[in-house]
Amino acid sequence: MNPANENNPLASSGKCPICGKPTRPDFKPFCSKRCADVDLNRWLSGTYAIPAVEDDEDRDEDDREG
Ligand SMILES: [Zn+2]
């Protein structure tokens, strides 16, 4: 019995989270540098995409007596 199925879900190697291909040791946990860049860009985009939210609940000075 030889595990010829590369898409074995129980494989410890794992799959590329971007395209689903088998990961490569050189680009873990991705299958290629391209996918690694894609994930990195997503990360940066998400970081820079944080909207500026102003919370009025934090302002107590207006309600202060005295
Ligand atoms: Zn990939």
N, CA, C, O and the ligand as a Tripos MOL2 file, in Angstrom:
@<TRIPOS>MOLECULE
protein
  265   263    67     0     0
PROTEIN
NO_CHARGES

@<TRIPOS>ATOM
      1 N           0.8390   -1.2100    0.0000 N.3       1 MET1
      2 CA          0.0000    0.0000    0.0000 C.3       1 MET1
      3 C           0.8670    1.2510    0.0000 C.2       1 MET1
      4 O           1.5960    1.5180    0.9550 O.2       1 MET1
      5 N           0.7790    1.9960   -1.0620 N.am      2 ASN2
      6 CA          1.5480    3.2340   -1.1110 C.3       2 ASN2
      7 C           0.6120    4.4420   -1.1350 C.2       2 ASN2
      8 O          -0.2980    4.5010   -1.9620 O.2       2 ASN2
      9 N           0.8240    5.3890   -0.2510 N.am      3 PRO3
     10 CA         -0.0380    6.5960   -0.2180 C.3       3 PRO3
     11 C           0.2300    7.4910   -1.4170 C.2       3 PRO3
     12 O           0.9410    8.4900   -1.3110 O.2       3 PRO3
     13 N          -0.3290    7.1360   -2.5270 N.am      4 ALA4
     14 CA         -0.0770    7.9050   -3.7410 C.3       4 ALA4
     15 C          -0.9420    9.1580   -3.8020 C.2       4 ALA4
     16 O          -0.7740   10.0030   -4.6810 O.2       4 ALA4
     17 N          -1.8510    9.2610   -2.8740 N.am      5 ASN5
     18 CA         -2.7520   10.4160   -2.9010 C.3       5 ASN5
     19 C          -2.0950   11.6100   -2.2230 C.2       5 ASN5
     20 O          -1.9250   11.6120   -1.0040 O.2       5 ASN5
     21 N          -1.7260   12.6200   -2.9930 N.am      6 GLU6
     22 CA         -1.0500   13.7870   -2.4150 C.3       6 GLU6
     23 C          -2.0330   14.6860   -1.6740 C.2       6 GLU6
     24 O          -1.6360   15.5050   -0.8450 O.2       6 GLU6
     25 N          -3.2930   14.5280   -1.9750 N.am      7 ASN7
     26 CA         -4.2940   15.3830   -1.3440 C.3       7 ASN7
     27 C          -4.8140   14.7840   -0.0490 C.2       7 ASN7
     28 O          -5.9090   15.1140    0.4060 O.2       7 ASN7
     29 N          -4.0290   13.9120    0.5310 N.am      8 ASN8
     30 CA         -4.4340   13.2940    1.7880 C.3       8 ASN8
     31 C          -4.6120   14.3600    2.8630 C.2       8 ASN8
     32 O          -3.6490   15.0390    3.2190 O.2       8 ASN8
     33 N          -5.8270   14.5210    3.3860 N.am      9 PRO9
     34 CA         -6.0930   15.5790    4.3760 C.3       9 PRO9
     35 C          -5.3260   15.3570    5.6660 C.2       9 PRO9
     36 O          -5.1520   16.2790    6.4620 O.2       9 PRO9
     37 N          -4.8670   14.1300    5.8690 N.am     10 LEU10
     38 CA         -4.1420   13.8500    7.0970 C.3      10 LEU10
     39 C          -2.6440   14.0700    6.9360 C.2      10 LEU10
     40 O          -1.8690   13.8090    7.8560 O.2      10 LEU10
     41 N          -2.2430   14.5470    5.7700 N.am     11 ALA11
     42 CA         -0.8170   14.7570    5.5330 C.3      11 ALA11
     43 C          -0.2740   15.8060    6.4940 C.2      11 ALA11
     44 O          -0.8670   16.8730    6.6550 O.2      11 ALA11
     45 N           0.8250   15.5090    7.1160 N.am     12 SER12
     46 CA          1.4040   16.4440    8.0790 C.3      12 SER12
     47 C           2.0500   17.6250    7.3690 C.2      12 SER12
     48 O           2.2750   18.6710    7.9780 O.2      12 SER12
     49 N           2.3520   17.4620    6.0790 N.am     13 SER13
     50 CA          3.0040   18.5330    5.3380 C.3      13 SER13
     51 C           2.1070   19.7540    5.2670 C.2      13 SER13
     52 O           2.5710   20.8900    5.3670 O.2      13 SER13
     53 N           0.8230   19.5090    5.0940 N.am     14 GLY14
     54 CA         -0.0990   20.6230    4.9860 C.3      14 GLY14
     55 C          -0.2020   21.1150    3.5590 C.2      14 GLY14
     56 O           0.5360   20.6800    2.6750 O.2      14 GLY14
     57 N          -1.1430   22.0400    3.3510 N.am     15 LYS15
     58 CA         -1.3400   22.5850    2.0170 C.3      15 LYS15
     59 C          -1.1890   24.0940    2.0580 C.2      15 LYS15
     60 O          -1.3140   24.7320    3.1030 O.2      15 LYS15
     61 N          -0.9120   24.6410    0.8770 N.am     16 CYS16
     62 CA         -0.7730   26.0840    0.7650 C.3      16 CYS16
     63 C          -2.1180   26.7430    1.0850 C.2      16 CYS16
     64 O          -3.1220   26.4200    0.4510 O.2      16 CYS16
     65 N          -2.1560   27.6590    2.0550 N.am     17 PRO17
     66 CA         -3.4180   28.3030    2.4220 C.3      17 PRO17
     67 C          -3.9360   29.2390    1.3360 C.2      17 PRO17
     68 O          -5.0800   29.6910    1.3980 O.2      17 PRO17
     69 N          -3.1020   29.5300    0.3460 N.am     18 ILE18
     70 CA         -3.5150   30.4490   -0.7120 C.3      18 ILE18
     71 C          -4.1740   29.7100   -1.8550 C.2      18 ILE18
     72 O          -5.2830   30.0490   -2.2660 O.2      18 ILE18
     73 N          -3.4890   28.6930   -2.3730 N.am     19 CYS19
     74 CA         -4.0090   27.9920   -3.5500 C.3      19 CYS19
     75 C          -4.3310   26.5410   -3.2600 C.2      19 CYS19
     76 O          -4.9720   25.8830   -4.0790 O.2      19 CYS19
     77 N          -3.9030   26.0200   -2.1150 N.am     20 GLY20
     78 CA         -4.2700   24.6630   -1.7560 C.3      20 GLY20
     79 C          -3.2920   23.6120   -2.2590 C.2      20 GLY20
     80 O          -3.5080   22.4190   -2.0490 O.2      20 GLY20
     81 N          -2.2270   24.0360   -2.9160 N.am     21 LYS21
     82 CA         -1.2460   23.0690   -3.3900 C.3      21 LYS21
     83 C          -0.3720   22.6060   -2.2320 C.2      21 LYS21
     84 O          -0.2800   23.2800   -1.2060 O.2      21 LYS21
     85 N           0.2630   21.4610   -2.4000 N.am     22 PRO22
     86 CA          1.1720   20.9670   -1.3540 C.3      22 PRO22
     87 C           2.2730   21.9760   -1.0680 C.2      22 PRO22
     88 O           2.8390   22.5830   -1.9780 O.2      22 PRO22
     89 N           2.5640   22.1400    0.2190 N.am     23 THR23
     90 CA          3.5620   23.1320    0.5990 C.3      23 THR23
     91 C           4.9670   22.6550    0.2540 C.2      23 THR23
     92 O           5.2390   21.4570    0.1770 O.2      23 THR23
     93 N           5.8440   23.6230    0.0520 N.am     24 ARG24
     94 CA          7.2420   23.3110   -0.2160 C.3      24 ARG24
     95 C           8.0900   23.7720    0.9640 C.2      24 ARG24
     96 O           7.8410   24.8290    1.5430 O.2      24 ARG24
     97 N           9.0970   22.9670    1.3160 N.am     25 PRO25
     98 CA          9.9500   23.2980    2.4600 C.3      25 PRO25
     99 C          10.5780   24.6820    2.3280 C.2      25 PRO25
    100 O          10.8010   25.3690    3.3250 O.2      25 PRO25
    101 N          10.8610   25.0850    1.0960 N.am     26 ASP26
    102 CA         11.5330   26.3760    0.9010 C.3      26 ASP26
    103 C          10.5960   27.5470    1.1530 C.2      26 ASP26
    104 O          11.0440   28.6530    1.4550 O.2      26 ASP26
    105 N           9.3000   27.3050    1.0310 N.am     27 PHE27
    106 CA          8.3540   28.4180    1.1350 C.3      27 PHE27
    107 C           7.2790   28.1450    2.1720 C.2      27 PHE27
    108 O           6.1890   28.7130    2.1130 O.2      27 PHE27
    109 N           7.5890   27.2780    3.1170 N.am     28 LYS28
    110 CA          6.6140   26.9730    4.1490 C.3      28 LYS28
    111 C           6.0320   28.2350    4.7580 C.2      28 LYS28
    112 O           6.7580   29.2090    4.9550 O.2      28 LYS28
    113 N           4.7240   28.2450    5.0650 N.am     29 PRO29
    114 CA          3.7780   27.1550    4.8070 C.3      29 PRO29
    115 C           3.1070   27.2780    3.4450 C.2      29 PRO29
    116 O           1.9960   26.7890    3.2410 O.2      29 PRO29
    117 N           3.7900   27.9350    2.5240 N.am     30 PHE30
    118 CA          3.1900   28.1490    1.2040 C.3      30 PHE30
    119 C           3.8290   27.2330    0.1790 C.2      30 PHE30
    120 O           4.7700   26.5030    0.4900 O.2      30 PHE30
    121 N           3.3160   27.2710   -1.0490 N.am     31 CYS31
    122 CA          3.8300   26.3860   -2.0830 C.3      31 CYS31
    123 C           4.8470   27.1250   -2.9400 C.2      31 CYS31
    124 O           5.6070   26.4980   -3.6790 O.2      31 CYS31
    125 N           4.8700   28.4480   -2.8490 N.am     32 SER32
    126 CA          5.8010   29.2050   -3.6740 C.3      32 SER32
    127 C           5.9400   30.6120   -3.0960 C.2      32 SER32
    128 O           5.1570   31.0250   -2.2410 O.2      32 SER32
    129 N           6.9450   31.3390   -3.5740 N.am     33 LYS33
    130 CA          7.1400   32.6930   -3.0810 C.3      33 LYS33
    131 C           5.9610   33.5860   -3.4410 C.2      33 LYS33
    132 O           5.6040   34.5060   -2.7050 O.2      33 LYS33
    133 N           5.3680   33.2890   -4.5910 N.am     34 ARG34
    134 CA          4.2380   34.0870   -5.0370 C.3      34 ARG34
    135 C           3.0930   34.0290   -4.0150 C.2      34 ARG34
    136 O           2.5170   35.0500   -3.6380 O.2      34 ARG34
    137 N           2.7850   32.8000   -3.5820 N.am     35 CYS35
    138 CA          1.7100   32.6520   -2.6140 C.3      35 CYS35
    139 C           2.1070   33.3010   -1.2900 C.2      35 CYS35
    140 O           1.2650   33.8750   -0.5990 O.2      35 CYS35
    141 N           3.3700   33.2120   -0.9430 N.am     36 ALA36
    142 CA          3.8310   33.8530    0.2840 C.3      36 ALA36
    143 C           3.6240   35.3610    0.1950 C.2      36 ALA36
    144 O           3.2130   35.9950    1.1670 O.2      36 ALA36
    145 N           3.9110   35.9320   -0.9710 N.am     37 ASP37
    146 CA          3.7180   37.3690   -1.1610 C.3      37 ASP37
    147 C           2.2450   37.7350   -1.0930 C.2      37 ASP37
    148 O           1.8700   38.7710   -0.5450 O.2      37 ASP37
    149 N           1.4210   36.8680   -1.6590 N.am     38 VAL38
    150 CA         -0.0180   37.1280   -1.6340 C.3      38 VAL38
    151 C          -0.5070   37.2170   -0.2000 C.2      38 VAL38
    152 O          -1.2590   38.1200    0.1670 O.2      38 VAL38
    153 N          -0.0610   36.2570    0.6010 N.am     39 ASP39
    154 CA         -0.5010   36.2500    1.9930 C.3      39 ASP39
    155 C           0.0340   37.4780    2.7180 C.2      39 ASP39
    156 O          -0.6600   38.0870    3.5320 O.2      39 ASP39
    157 N           1.2750   37.8300    2.4100 N.am     40 LEU40
    158 CA          1.8830   38.9940    3.0590 C.3      40 LEU40
    159 C           1.1100   40.2630    2.7150 C.2      40 LEU40
    160 O           0.8480   41.1040    3.5760 O.2      40 LEU40
    161 N           0.7500   40.3810    1.4340 N.am     41 ASN41
    162 CA         -0.0060   41.5550    1.0110 C.3      41 ASN41
    163 C          -1.3600   41.6180    1.7080 C.2      41 ASN41
    164 O          -1.8330   42.6880    2.0920 O.2      41 ASN41
    165 N          -1.9650   40.4550    1.8600 N.am     42 ARG42
    166 CA         -3.2580   40.4320    2.5650 C.3      42 ARG42
    167 C          -3.0630   40.9290    3.9820 C.2      42 ARG42
    168 O          -3.8620   41.7000    4.5150 O.2      42 ARG42
    169 N          -1.9880   40.4700    4.5680 N.am     43 TRP43
    170 CA         -1.6980   40.8540    5.9550 C.3      43 TRP43
    171 C          -1.5280   42.3640    6.0500 C.2      43 TRP43
    172 O          -2.1460   43.0220    6.8880 O.2      43 TRP43
    173 N          -0.6740   42.9070    5.1710 N.am     44 LEU44
    174 CA         -0.4140   44.3400    5.2210 C.3      44 LEU44
    175 C          -1.6650   45.1300    4.9130 C.2      44 LEU44
    176 O          -1.9500   46.1390    5.5590 O.2      44 LEU44
    177 N          -2.4120   44.6670    3.9210 N.am     45 SER45
    178 CA         -3.6420   45.3640    3.5490 C.3      45 SER45
    179 C          -4.5840   45.4360    4.7390 C.2      45 SER45
    180 O          -5.1640   46.4820    5.0280 O.2      45 SER45
    181 N          -4.7250   44.3090    5.4210 N.am     46 GLY46
    182 CA         -5.6130   44.2690    6.5720 C.3      46 GLY46
    183 C          -5.1430   45.2030    7.6610 C.2      46 GLY46
    184 O          -5.9450   45.8420    8.3430 O.2      46 GLY46
    185 N          -3.8240   45.2770    7.8200 N.am     47 THR47
    186 CA         -3.2790   46.1260    8.8690 C.3      47 THR47
    187 C          -3.5330   47.5940    8.5690 C.2      47 THR47
    188 O          -3.8960   48.3750    9.4490 O.2      47 THR47
    189 N          -3.3320   47.9510    7.3050 N.am     48 TYR48
    190 CA         -3.4840   49.3500    6.9360 C.3      48 TYR48
    191 C          -4.9290   49.7320    6.6680 C.2      48 TYR48
    192 O          -5.2570   50.9070    6.4980 O.2      48 TYR48
    193 N          -5.7920   48.7160    6.6340 N.am     49 ALA49
    194 CA         -7.1870   48.9740    6.2850 C.3      49 ALA49
    195 C          -8.0260   49.2570    7.5290 C.2      49 ALA49
    196 O          -9.2510   49.3500    7.4590 O.2      49 ALA49
    197 N          -7.3470   49.3920    8.6680 N.am     50 ILE50
    198 CA         -8.1000   49.6410    9.8930 C.3      50 ILE50
    199 C          -8.7500   51.0210    9.8240 C.2      50 ILE50
    200 O          -8.0530   52.0290    9.7020 O.2      50 ILE50
    201 N         -10.0740   51.0730    9.9010 N.am     51 PRO51
    202 CA        -10.7800   52.3490    9.8230 C.3      51 PRO51
    203 C         -10.6240   53.1520   11.1030 C.2      51 PRO51
    204 O         -10.5490   52.6020   12.2030 O.2      51 PRO51
    205 N         -10.5790   54.4480   10.9330 N.am     52 ALA52
    206 CA        -10.4460   55.3230   12.0920 C.3      52 ALA52
    207 C         -11.8070   55.5110   12.7510 C.2      52 ALA52
    208 O         -12.6960   56.1620   12.2030 O.2      52 ALA52
    209 N         -11.9460   54.9480   13.9010 N.am     53 VAL53
    210 CA        -13.2260   55.0380   14.6000 C.3      53 VAL53
    211 C         -13.0820   55.9590   15.8080 C.2      53 VAL53
    212 O         -12.1780   55.8150   16.6310 O.2      53 VAL53
    213 N         -14.0050   56.9020   15.8780 N.am     54 GLU54
    214 CA        -13.9520   57.8200   17.0110 C.3      54 GLU54
    215 C         -15.0250   57.4500   18.0290 C.2      54 GLU54
    216 O         -16.2180   57.4320   17.7270 O.2      54 GLU54
    217 N         -14.5780   57.1640   19.2060 N.am     55 ASP55
    218 CA        -15.5290   56.7860   20.2540 C.3      55 ASP55
    219 C         -15.8650   57.9850   21.1190 C.2      55 ASP55
    220 O         -14.9990   58.5620   21.7760 O.2      55 ASP55
    221 N         -17.1290   58.3440   21.1050 N.am     56 ASP56
    222 CA        -17.5440   59.4720   21.9360 C.3      56 ASP56
    223 C         -17.6730   59.0700   23.3950 C.2      56 ASP56
    224 O         -17.7210   59.9100   24.2930 O.2      56 ASP56
    225 N         -17.7270   57.7730   23.6020 N.am     57 GLU57
    226 CA        -17.9080   57.3070   24.9720 C.3      57 GLU57
    227 C         -16.6930   57.6080   25.8230 C.2      57 GLU57
    228 O         -16.7510   57.6220   27.0530 O.2      57 GLU57
    229 N         -15.5950   57.8480   25.1360 N.am     58 ASP58
    230 CA        -14.3670   58.0770   25.8770 C.3      58 ASP58
    231 C         -14.2340   59.5280   26.3300 C.2      58 ASP58
    232 O         -13.3280   59.8840   27.0840 O.2      58 ASP58
    233 N         -15.1570   60.3490   25.8520 N.am     59 ARG59
    234 CA        -15.0270   61.7760   26.1840 C.3      59 ARG59
    235 C         -15.9070   62.1070   27.3900 C.2      59 ARG59
    236 O         -17.1330   62.1360   27.2860 O.2      59 ARG59
    237 N         -15.2960   62.3450   28.4800 N.am     60 ASP60
    238 CA        -16.0420   62.6840   29.7020 C.3      60 ASP60
    239 C         -15.8790   64.1440   30.0790 C.2      60 ASP60
    240 O         -16.5540   64.6490   30.9760 O.2      60 ASP60
    241 N         -14.9770   64.8100   29.3820 N.am     61 GLU61
    242 CA        -14.6810   66.1780   29.7790 C.3      61 GLU61
    243 C         -15.8730   67.1110   29.5620 C.2      61 GLU61
    244 O         -16.0790   68.0640   30.3140 O.2      61 GLU61
    245 N         -16.6550   66.8180   28.5170 N.am     62 ASP62
    246 CA        -17.7910   67.6730   28.2190 C.3      62 ASP62
    247 C         -18.8780   67.5430   29.2930 C.2      62 ASP62
    248 O         -19.6620   68.4610   29.5320 O.2      62 ASP62
    249 N         -18.8910   66.3940   29.9140 N.am     63 ASP63
    250 CA        -19.9590   66.1170   30.8590 C.3      63 ASP63
    251 C         -19.5120   66.4060   32.2950 C.2      63 ASP63
    252 O         -20.2200   66.1310   33.2630 O.2      63 ASP63
    253 N         -18.3300   66.9610   32.3850 N.am     64 ARG64
    254 CA        -17.7830   67.1500   33.7260 C.3      64 ARG64
    255 C         -18.2920   68.4440   34.3550 C.2      64 ARG64
    256 O         -18.3390   69.4840   33.6990 O.2      64 ARG64
    257 N         -18.6610   68.3770   35.5890 N.am     65 GLU65
    258 CA        -19.1550   69.5650   36.2810 C.3      65 GLU65
    259 C         -18.0320   70.2150   37.0860 C.2      65 GLU65
    260 O         -17.2080   69.5350   37.6970 O.2      65 GLU65
    261 N         -18.0210   71.4460   37.0720 N.am     66 GLY66
    262 CA        -17.0620   72.0210   37.9370 C.3      66 GLY66
    263 C         -16.1460   73.0270   37.3960 C.2      66 GLY66
    264 O         -15.2990   73.5460   38.1240 O.2      66 GLY66
    265 ZN          0.1790   28.2840   -3.2220 Zn       67 ZN67
@<TRIPOS>BOND
     1     1     2 1
     2     2     3 1
     3     3     4 2
     4     3     5 am
     5     5     6 1
     6     6     7 1
     7     7     8 2
     8     7     9 am
     9     9    10 1
    10    10    11 1
    11    11    12 2
    12    11    13 am
    13    13    14 1
    14    14    15 1
    15    15    16 2
    16    15    17 am
    17    17    18 1
    18    18    19 1
    19    19    20 2
    20    19    21 am
    21    21    22 1
    22    22    23 1
    23    23    24 2
    24    23    25 am
    25    25    26 1
    26    26    27 1
    27    27    28 2
    28    27    29 am
    29    29    30 1
    30    30    31 1
    31    31    32 2
    32    31    33 am
    33    33    34 1
    34    34    35 1
    35    35    36 2
    36    35    37 am
    37    37    38 1
    38    38    39 1
    39    39    40 2
    40    39    41 am
    41    41    42 1
    42    42    43 1
    43    43    44 2
    44    43    45 am
    45    45    46 1
    46    46    47 1
    47    47    48 2
    48    47    49 am
    49    49    50 1
    50    50    51 1
    51    51    52 2
    52    51    53 am
    53    53    54 1
    54    54    55 1
    55    55    56 2
    56    55    57 am
    57    57    58 1
    58    58    59 1
    59    59    60 2
    60    59    61 am
    61    61    62 1
    62    62    63 1
    63    63    64 2
    64    63    65 am
    65    65    66 1
    66    66    67 1
    67    67    68 2
    68    67    69 am
    69    69    70 1
    70    70    71 1
    71    71    72 2
    72    71    73 am
    73    73    74 1
    74    74    75 1
    75    75    76 2
    76    75    77 am
    77    77    78 1
    78    78    79 1
    79    79    80 2
    80    79    81 am
    81    81    82 1
    82    82    83 1
    83    83    84 2
    84    83    85 am
    85    85    86 1
    86    86    87 1
    87    87    88 2
    88    87    89 am
    89    89    90 1
    90    90    91 1
    91    91    92 2
    92    91    93 am
    93    93    94 1
    94    94    95 1
    95    95    96 2
    96    95    97 am
    97    97    98 1
    98    98    99 1
    99    99   100 2
   100    99   101 am
   101   101   102 1
   102   102   103 1
   103   103   104 2
   104   103   105 am
   105   105   106 1
   106   106   107 1
   107   107   108 2
   108   107   109 am
   109   109   110 1
   110   110   111 1
   111   111   112 2
   112   111   113 am
   113   113   114 1
   114   114   115 1
   115   115   116 2
   116   115   117 am
   117   117   118 1
   118   118   119 1
   119   119   120 2
   120   119   121 am
   121   121   122 1
   122   122   123 1
   123   123   124 2
   124   123   125 am
   125   125   126 1
   126   126   127 1
   127   127   128 2
   128   127   129 am
   129   129   130 1
   130   130   131 1
   131   131   132 2
   132   131   133 am
   133   133   134 1
   134   134   135 1
   135   135   136 2
   136   135   137 am
   137   137   138 1
   138   138   139 1
   139   139   140 2
   140   139   141 am
   141   141   142 1
   142   142   143 1
   143   143   144 2
   144   143   145 am
   145   145   146 1
   146   146   147 1
   147   147   148 2
   148   147   149 am
   149   149   150 1
   150   150   151 1
   151   151   152 2
   152   151   153 am
   153   153   154 1
   154   154   155 1
   155   155   156 2
   156   155   157 am
   157   157   158 1
   158   158   159 1
   159   159   160 2
   160   159   161 am
   161   161   162 1
   162   162   163 1
   163   163   164 2
   164   163   165 am
   165   165   166 1
   166   166   167 1
   167   167   168 2
   168   167   169 am
   169   169   170 1
   170   170   171 1
   171   171   172 2
   172   171   173 am
   173   173   174 1
   174   174   175 1
   175   175   176 2
   176   175   177 am
   177   177   178 1
   178   178   179 1
   179   179   180 2
   180   179   181 am
   181   181   182 1
   182   182   183 1
   183   183   184 2
   184   183   185 am
   185   185   186 1
   186   186   187 1
   187   187   188 2
   188   187   189 am
   189   189   190 1
   190   190   191 1
   191   191   192 2
   192   191   193 am
   193   193   194 1
   194   194   195 1
   195   195   196 2
   196   195   197 am
   197   197   198 1
   198   198   199 1
   199   199   200 2
   200   199   201 am
   201   201   202 1
   202   202   203 1
   203   203   204 2
   204   203   205 am
   205   205   206 1
   206   206   207 1
   207   207   208 2
   208   207   209 am
   209   209   210 1
   210   210   211 1
   211   211   212 2
   212   211   213 am
   213   213   214 1
   214   214   215 1
   215   215   216 2
   216   215   217 am
   217   217   218 1
   218   218   219 1
   219   219   220 2
   220   219   221 am
   221   221   222 1
   222   222   223 1
   223   223   224 2
   224   223   225 am
   225   225   226 1
   226   226   227 1
   227   227   228 2
   228   227   229 am
   229   229   230 1
   230   230   231 1
   231   231   232 2
   232   231   233 am
   233   233   234 1
   234   234   235 1
   235   235   236 2
   236   235   237 am
   237   237   238 1
   238   238   239 1
   239   239   240 2
   240   239   241 am
   241   241   242 1
   242   242   243 1
   243   243   244 2
   244   243   245 am
   245   245   246 1
   246   246   247 1
   247   247   248 2
   248   247   249 am
   249   249   250 1
   250   250   251 1
   251   251   252 2
   252   251   253 am
   253   253   254 1
   254   254   255 1
   255   255   256 2
   256   255   257 am
   257   257   258 1
   258   258   259 1
   259   259   260 2
   260   259   261 am
   261   261   262 1
   262   262   263 1
   263   263   264 2
@<TRIPOS>SUBSTRUCTURE
     1 MET1         2 RESIDUE 1 A MET
     2 ASN2         6 RESIDUE 1 A ASN
     3 PRO3        10 RESIDUE 1 A PRO
     4 ALA4        14 RESIDUE 1 A ALA
     5 ASN5        18 RESIDUE 1 A ASN
     6 GLU6        22 RESIDUE 1 A GLU
     7 ASN7        26 RESIDUE 1 A ASN
     8 ASN8        30 RESIDUE 1 A ASN
     9 PRO9        34 RESIDUE 1 A PRO
    10 LEU10       38 RESIDUE 1 A LEU
    11 ALA11       42 RESIDUE 1 A ALA
    12 SER12       46 RESIDUE 1 A SER
    13 SER13       50 RESIDUE 1 A SER
    14 GLY14       54 RESIDUE 1 A GLY
    15 LYS15       58 RESIDUE 1 A LYS
    16 CYS16       62 RESIDUE 1 A CYS
    17 PRO17       66 RESIDUE 1 A PRO
    18 ILE18       70 RESIDUE 1 A ILE
    19 CYS19       74 RESIDUE 1 A CYS
    20 GLY20       78 RESIDUE 1 A GLY
    21 LYS21       82 RESIDUE 1 A LYS
    22 PRO22       86 RESIDUE 1 A PRO
    23 THR23       90 RESIDUE 1 A THR
    24 ARG24       94 RESIDUE 1 A ARG
    25 PRO25       98 RESIDUE 1 A PRO
    26 ASP26      102 RESIDUE 1 A ASP
    27 PHE27      106 RESIDUE 1 A PHE
    28 LYS28      110 RESIDUE 1 A LYS
    29 PRO29      114 RESIDUE 1 A PRO
    30 PHE30      118 RESIDUE 1 A PHE
    31 CYS31      122 RESIDUE 1 A CYS
    32 SER32      126 RESIDUE 1 A SER
    33 LYS33      130 RESIDUE 1 A LYS
    34 ARG34      134 RESIDUE 1 A ARG
    35 CYS35      138 RESIDUE 1 A CYS
    36 ALA36      142 RESIDUE 1 A ALA
    37 ASP37      146 RESIDUE 1 A ASP
    38 VAL38      150 RESIDUE 1 A VAL
    39 ASP39      154 RESIDUE 1 A ASP
    40 LEU40      158 RESIDUE 1 A LEU
    41 ASN41      162 RESIDUE 1 A ASN
    42 ARG42      166 RESIDUE 1 A ARG
    43 TRP43      170 RESIDUE 1 A TRP
    44 LEU44      174 RESIDUE 1 A LEU
    45 SER45      178 RESIDUE 1 A SER
    46 GLY46      182 RESIDUE 1 A GLY
    47 THR47      186 RESIDUE 1 A THR
    48 TYR48      190 RESIDUE 1 A TYR
    49 ALA49      194 RESIDUE 1 A ALA
    50 ILE50      198 RESIDUE 1 A ILE
    51 PRO51      202 RESIDUE 1 A PRO
    52 ALA52      206 RESIDUE 1 A ALA
    53 VAL53      210 RESIDUE 1 A VAL
    54 GLU54      214 RESIDUE 1 A GLU
    55 ASP55      218 RESIDUE 1 A ASP
    56 ASP56      222 RESIDUE 1 A ASP
    57 GLU57      226 RESIDUE 1 A GLU
    58 ASP58      230 RESIDUE 1 A ASP
    59 ARG59      234 RESIDUE 1 A ARG
    60 ASP60      238 RESIDUE 1 A ASP
    61 GLU61      242 RESIDUE 1 A GLU
    62 ASP62      246 RESIDUE 1 A ASP
    63 ASP63      250 RESIDUE 1 A ASP
    64 ARG64      254 RESIDUE 1 A ARG
    65 GLU65      258 RESIDUE 1 A GLU
    66 GLY66      262 RESIDUE 1 A GLY
    67 ZN67       265 GROUP 0 **** ****
